[in-house]
């Protein structure tokens, strides 16, 4: 379900709406002074519920460019990650050249935009529609019987990407009748709900320290050889510096040692076997001239 709303038809239950809509379109401004009273709440709830959304301005006749600028200046500091783009709602008999100037402006303000007009106004804005480009969608209104159901007898023009087919629709979570829309096949649903990377806030990831990376490398998380070098370099780490720390860690001599007190029946051979070392190593570390002579109570250093 694709719904467009305004302060006239605000969302009552966001949980229900989230379950039923693909994305939302809402009025943001009209003219150069009016701001929809639900704008802030709408943006906040769409972001919180991870619902893709579009924002439109209803263009009054005259000063179209200034109206487009007012839309952008009003919304640009409010929108977040799930904002898809701006929309021009053109249905006041606006001059085509003035509308084109406004549309070219908003096309530069967001990676994706939409142009809305009525079926009857198609020829007036045909040049804009035909030359809108891949980053823009044409949204057309044609109701037909306007009974809440789509009727193929009242299809939109073939250029339409999105068709507003009724103002008598029903959407769970929104009181009363609402405008419903359908995709016409010219653009897939993903185009309307997946934002451009440049439209989303850049995620800031805290870079790990070299010591942390060394631990991950030793745990096998970065691969070996050229694979490791490629991954570390791509992730922004100094491969040579990391490798130097790894080598130092591996080559670092063991400093831990234990003191063993010789007991009855012990031999240097049995002690060496117990601690995983050799007779010669124990003899050398303890300056034993004769490895065969040890006595009960003697303290031996085992390294």
C-alpha positions as CSV (number, residue, x, y, z in Angstrom):
1,X,0.0,0.0,0.0
2,X,1.3,3.4,-1.0
3,X,-0.3,6.4,0.7
4,X,0.1,10.1,0.5
5,X,-1.1,12.2,3.4
6,X,-1.1,15.7,5.0
7,X,-2.4,17.3,8.2
8,X,-5.9,16.6,6.9
9,X,-5.3,12.8,7.2
10,X,-2.5,12.3,9.8
11,X,-1.4,8.9,11.0
12,X,-3.2,7.7,14.1
13,X,-1.4,4.4,14.7
14,X,2.2,4.1,13.4
15,X,2.4,0.4,14.3
16,X,-0.5,-0.4,12.0
17,X,0.8,1.9,9.2
18,X,4.2,0.4,9.3
19,X,2.7,-3.1,8.7
20,X,0.6,-1.9,5.7
21,X,2.6,0.6,3.7
22,X,5.6,0.3,1.4
23,X,6.5,4.0,1.7
24,X,4.7,7.3,2.6
25,X,4.4,10.6,0.9
26,X,3.4,13.7,2.9
27,X,2.8,17.4,2.4
28,X,5.6,19.5,3.9
29,X,4.9,23.0,2.6
30,X,2.6,25.2,0.4
31,X,3.6,28.5,-1.1
32,X,6.4,30.3,0.7
33,X,5.0,30.5,4.2
34,X,2.8,27.5,5.0
35,X,4.4,24.5,6.8
36,X,2.3,21.4,7.4
37,X,1.5,21.1,11.1
38,X,2.3,17.4,11.1
39,X,5.7,17.7,9.3
40,X,8.0,17.3,12.4
41,X,6.0,14.5,13.8
42,X,5.7,12.8,10.4
43,X,9.5,12.8,9.9
44,X,10.2,11.7,13.4
45,X,7.9,8.7,13.3
46,X,9.0,7.6,9.8
47,X,12.6,7.7,11.0
48,X,11.8,5.8,14.2
49,X,9.8,3.2,12.4
50,X,12.2,2.9,9.4
51,X,9.6,3.8,6.9
52,X,10.9,5.4,3.6
53,X,9.2,8.7,2.9
54,X,8.9,11.6,0.4
55,X,8.0,15.2,1.1
56,X,6.1,17.5,-1.3
57,X,5.2,21.1,-1.7
58,X,1.8,22.1,-3.1
59,X,2.8,24.8,-5.7
60,X,0.6,27.8,-5.8
61,X,0.4,29.7,-9.1
62,X,3.4,32.1,-9.2
63,X,6.8,32.3,-7.6
64,X,7.3,28.5,-8.2
65,X,11.1,28.7,-7.8
66,X,10.8,30.5,-4.4
67,X,8.2,27.9,-3.3
68,X,10.7,25.1,-4.2
69,X,13.4,26.8,-2.3
70,X,11.1,27.2,0.7
71,X,10.4,23.4,0.6
72,X,14.1,22.6,0.7
73,X,15.0,25.1,3.4
74,X,12.2,24.0,5.6
75,X,13.0,20.3,5.3
76,X,16.7,19.8,4.9
77,X,17.6,20.0,8.6
78,X,14.7,17.8,9.6
79,X,15.1,14.8,7.3
80,X,17.1,11.7,8.1
81,X,18.2,8.3,6.7
82,X,14.8,7.3,5.4
83,X,14.1,10.4,3.5
84,X,13.9,9.5,-0.2
85,X,13.5,12.9,-2.0
86,X,11.4,16.0,-2.7
87,X,8.2,16.2,-4.8
88,X,6.6,19.0,-6.7
89,X,2.8,18.9,-6.5
90,X,1.6,20.8,-9.6
91,X,-2.1,21.2,-10.0
92,X,-2.9,25.0,-9.9
93,X,-2.6,25.7,-13.6
94,X,1.0,26.8,-13.1
95,X,3.1,28.1,-16.0
96,X,5.2,25.3,-17.5
97,X,8.4,27.3,-17.7
98,X,8.2,28.5,-14.1
99,X,7.5,24.9,-13.0
100,X,10.4,23.6,-15.0
101,X,12.7,26.1,-13.2
102,X,11.4,25.0,-9.8
103,X,11.8,21.3,-10.8
104,X,15.4,21.8,-12.0
105,X,16.1,23.4,-8.6
106,X,14.9,20.5,-6.5
107,X,16.5,17.9,-8.7
108,X,19.8,19.4,-7.5
109,X,18.8,19.2,-3.9
110,X,18.1,15.5,-3.5
111,X,19.3,12.5,-5.5
112,X,15.8,11.5,-6.3
113,X,12.7,13.6,-7.0
114,X,9.1,13.3,-8.2
115,X,6.8,15.4,-10.3
116,X,3.1,15.2,-9.7
117,X,0.3,16.4,-11.9
118,X,-3.2,15.4,-13.0
119,X,-4.0,13.3,-16.1
120,X,-5.7,16.3,-17.7
121,X,-2.6,18.5,-17.3
122,X,-0.3,16.0,-19.1
123,X,0.1,18.0,-22.3
124,X,0.8,21.2,-20.3
125,X,3.8,19.6,-18.6
126,X,4.7,17.0,-21.3
127,X,8.2,18.4,-21.9
128,X,9.1,18.3,-18.2
129,X,7.7,14.8,-17.9
130,X,9.5,13.5,-21.0
131,X,12.8,15.0,-20.0
132,X,12.7,14.3,-16.3
133,X,15.6,11.8,-16.3
134,X,16.3,8.5,-14.5
135,X,16.6,10.2,-11.1
136,X,13.1,11.5,-11.3
137,X,9.7,9.8,-11.2
138,X,6.4,11.0,-12.8
139,X,3.4,10.7,-10.4
140,X,0.1,11.1,-12.0
141,X,-3.4,11.5,-10.6
142,X,-6.4,9.8,-12.4
143,X,-9.3,8.6,-10.4
144,X,-12.0,7.4,-12.8
145,X,-14.9,6.3,-10.7
146,X,-13.0,7.2,-7.5
147,X,-14.6,4.4,-5.4
148,X,-11.4,3.2,-3.6
149,X,-10.6,0.6,-6.2
150,X,-8.3,0.7,-9.2
151,X,-10.1,0.5,-12.6
152,X,-8.0,-0.4,-15.6
153,X,-10.3,1.7,-17.8
154,X,-8.8,4.8,-16.1
155,X,-5.1,4.0,-16.4
156,X,-2.6,6.9,-16.3
157,X,-0.4,7.9,-19.2
158,X,2.3,5.5,-20.2
159,X,5.0,7.8,-18.8
160,X,3.6,7.5,-15.2
161,X,5.8,5.7,-12.7
162,X,3.3,6.1,-9.8
163,X,-0.5,6.3,-10.2
164,X,-2.8,8.0,-7.7
165,X,-6.0,6.2,-8.5
166,X,-8.4,7.2,-5.6
167,X,-8.9,9.6,-2.8
168,X,-11.4,7.2,-1.2
169,X,-9.0,4.5,0.0
170,X,-8.6,3.0,3.4
171,X,-5.3,2.4,5.3
172,X,-5.2,0.8,8.7
173,X,-3.7,3.3,11.2
174,X,-5.1,6.4,9.3
175,X,-8.6,7.6,10.1
176,X,-11.0,8.3,7.3
177,X,-10.5,8.1,3.5
178,X,-7.0,8.5,2.1
179,X,-5.2,8.8,-1.3
180,X,-4.0,5.5,-2.6
181,X,-1.3,4.9,-5.3
182,X,0.0,2.1,-7.3
183,X,3.2,1.4,-9.2
184,X,2.7,1.3,-12.9
185,X,5.9,-0.8,-13.7
186,X,8.1,2.0,-15.1
187,X,10.1,2.0,-11.9
188,X,10.3,-0.8,-9.5
189,X,9.4,-0.5,-5.8
190,X,13.0,-0.5,-4.8
191,X,13.5,2.8,-6.6
192,X,11.1,4.5,-4.3
193,X,12.2,2.9,-1.0
194,X,16.0,2.6,-1.3
195,X,17.8,5.9,-0.7
196,X,21.0,7.0,-2.4
197,X,24.2,6.8,-0.3
198,X,24.7,10.5,-0.8
199,X,21.2,11.2,0.7
200,X,22.0,9.4,3.9
201,X,24.1,10.6,6.8
202,X,27.5,9.1,6.6
203,X,28.1,6.5,9.4
204,X,31.2,7.3,11.5
205,X,33.0,4.1,12.5
206,X,35.7,4.4,15.2
207,X,38.9,3.1,13.9
208,X,40.5,0.3,15.9
209,X,44.0,0.6,17.4
210,X,46.9,-1.4,15.9
211,X,47.0,-3.5,19.1
212,X,43.3,-4.4,18.6
213,X,43.9,-5.4,15.0
214,X,47.0,-7.5,16.0
215,X,44.7,-9.5,18.3
216,X,42.2,-10.0,15.5
217,X,45.0,-11.1,13.1
218,X,46.3,-13.6,15.6
219,X,42.7,-14.9,16.0
220,X,42.6,-15.5,12.2
221,X,40.1,-12.7,11.3
222,X,42.2,-11.1,8.6
223,X,43.5,-14.0,6.7
224,X,47.2,-14.6,5.7
225,X,49.7,-13.4,3.3
226,X,48.5,-11.2,0.4
227,X,44.9,-11.6,1.5
228,X,45.7,-10.1,4.9
229,X,47.7,-7.3,3.3
230,X,44.9,-6.5,0.9
231,X,42.2,-6.5,3.7
232,X,44.2,-4.4,6.1
233,X,45.1,-1.8,3.4
234,X,41.5,-1.6,2.2
235,X,40.3,-1.0,5.7
236,X,42.8,1.9,6.1
237,X,45.4,0.2,8.3
238,X,49.2,0.2,7.8
239,X,50.0,-3.4,6.9
240,X,53.7,-3.1,7.6
241,X,53.2,-1.6,11.1
242,X,50.7,-4.3,11.9
243,X,52.9,-7.0,10.7
244,X,55.9,-5.6,12.7
245,X,53.8,-5.8,15.9
246,X,52.7,-9.3,15.1
247,X,56.3,-10.5,14.5
248,X,57.4,-8.9,17.8
249,X,54.6,-10.6,19.6
250,X,55.4,-14.0,18.2
251,X,59.2,-13.6,18.7
252,X,58.9,-12.3,22.2
253,X,60.8,-14.6,24.6
254,X,58.9,-16.3,27.4
255,X,59.8,-14.8,30.7
256,X,57.5,-16.9,32.9
257,X,59.4,-19.3,35.1
258,X,58.4,-21.7,37.9
259,X,60.2,-22.9,41.0
260,X,60.0,-26.7,41.6
261,X,61.0,-28.3,44.9
262,X,62.5,-31.8,44.3
263,X,60.6,-34.6,46.0
264,X,61.4,-38.2,46.8
265,X,62.0,-40.4,43.7
266,X,62.2,-37.4,41.4
267,X,64.8,-37.5,38.6
268,X,65.7,-34.6,36.3
269,X,64.2,-36.7,33.5
270,X,60.8,-37.1,35.1
271,X,60.8,-33.4,36.1
272,X,61.6,-32.4,32.5
273,X,58.8,-34.6,31.1
274,X,56.3,-33.2,33.6
275,X,57.0,-29.6,32.5
276,X,57.5,-30.2,28.8
277,X,61.1,-29.3,28.7
278,X,64.5,-31.1,28.6
279,X,67.1,-32.3,31.1
280,X,69.8,-30.2,29.4
281,X,67.6,-27.1,29.7
282,X,66.9,-27.6,33.4
283,X,70.6,-28.3,34.0
284,X,71.7,-25.2,32.1
285,X,69.1,-22.9,33.8
286,X,70.2,-24.2,37.3
287,X,73.9,-24.5,36.7
288,X,73.9,-28.2,37.5
289,X,77.3,-29.7,36.9
290,X,76.0,-33.2,37.2
291,X,72.4,-33.7,36.0
292,X,72.2,-37.1,37.7
293,X,72.7,-35.6,41.2
294,X,69.7,-33.8,42.7
295,X,68.4,-34.0,46.3
296,X,65.1,-33.8,48.1
297,X,64.1,-30.2,48.9
298,X,66.3,-28.8,46.2
299,X,64.7,-25.8,44.4
300,X,64.9,-25.9,40.6
301,X,64.0,-23.0,38.2
302,X,61.9,-24.3,35.3
303,X,61.7,-21.9,32.3
